[in-house]
Amino acid sequence: MAYDVLVVGGGPVGCQAAHRLARSGWSVAILEQEPNHERPICCTGIVSEECLNEFEIDASLVFYHSRSATLSSPSGRRIRLERRSPQAATIDRPAFNAFMAKRARQSGVDYAAGTRVVDITVGRDEVQIVAKSQGEAAQYQARAVILATGSDGTLSDRIGLARPRSVVGGAQVEVRTNGMAEVEVYLGRRVAPHLFAWLVPTRQDRALAGLLARVNPRGHLIVFLDFLRGQNRISETTSGLTSAALPLRAISKSYADRILVVGTAAGLVKPTTGGGIYYGLLSAEIAAEVLGQALADGDLSRHALSLYQRRWRQKFEGEFSASSRARALFEHMNDAQLDHAFDIMSQPGRLETLLEAEGMSFDWHAKAITHLLRERTLAKLINGVKFPFPSVRHAQGRPFTEGDSK
């Protein structure tokens, strides 16, 4: 089975890249190890209105649109963030996967579900892939391959590309709520040491409860669920617990001869929240454009495909630098410092000024981070944070380096 392009991974990012390439006339197949789209996914499914519109996501997939959210400090103090118009939407995540796969197939993409890639070999003139489907081996070849494998770095290792770094664990479960109308985010060592937890309403009386943690996310989630029950926020769980690894830092090299790596597989997620849908879809667009031109030119060398990394760096680097510094700062604030930050942001006019600032966006955080760092009282608080490395608080104006984060 020979194609112009093989896409390994049939999630939304892989499907978007395949869809764009097939629409341009290239023969494309997707190899997806899951047999269907019904499996629960460790993802809240929150996307921006910008993402909905730019990628023409069907309105029927949206549970609800949101223009507000509530943040809870370690001591239980709450801040409500609200804007005048909807900023984000929560979508049915498994249905979204199915929607993107259907759109790819309608563009002419062959979609091989239940097909697990076990080996990949890059040759002089093509890429050879060995896969297994229902216990039987199958061989594929293509002029080029896109890896859209999420946080699984096995294939990247095989072709000499690094795995994503700064990996955290996510855990999530569906719960029955006792009434809620907006996203709730919880901070503090009691519920989510160093990172954060969430309660995201979906449909009727259901919500997704989850968190990110450096270690033992499942154990921390059990503690968080007990906390929510104690606060009378939820009554019971209604699904099995799901978990996933999530990189918060881009890989150093996302291309090789005849290979491009996209989305979470390349670590192209928001360093502040771990959200990967929008950035992943944008990386798929860039990959399809660069690879399509390389196919047309007959040059699939690493030199030609390096344009992909230059393009995504141009789009994301400023966001990654500012957001990574902000996350490193946040991870090393203790509960008292977090509560103090809530006190500062609760002062009259501060939140309103921040939320209405020019350039504020659900997907692009650099301007908001810069605005916060310019707040004199917050800067004084930041100077009191104890870092295990010397230069984060003074890192403005230089690239974020590996030594800045674990």
Secondary structure, DSSP 4 states (H G I P E B T S, - for coil): -EEEEEEE--SHHHHHHHHHHHHTT--EEEE-SSS-S-S--S---EEEHHHHHHTT--GGGEEEEESEEEEE-TTS-EEEEE-SS--EEEE-HHHHHHHHHHHHHHTT-EEETTEEEEEEEE-SS-EEEEEEETTEEEEEEEEEEEE--TT--HHHHHTTPPPPEEEEEEEEEEEEES---SEEEEEETTTEEEEEEEEEE-STTEEEEEEEESS-HHHHHHHHHHHHHHTTSEEEE-S--EEEEEEEE--S--EETTEEE-GGGGT-S-TTT---HHHHHHHHHHHHHHHHHHHHHT--SHHHHHHHHHHHHHHHHHHHHHHHHHHHHHHT--HHHHHHHHHHHTSTTHHHHHHTSTT--SS--HHHHHHHHT-HHHHHHHTT---SSSSGGG-TTS---GGG--
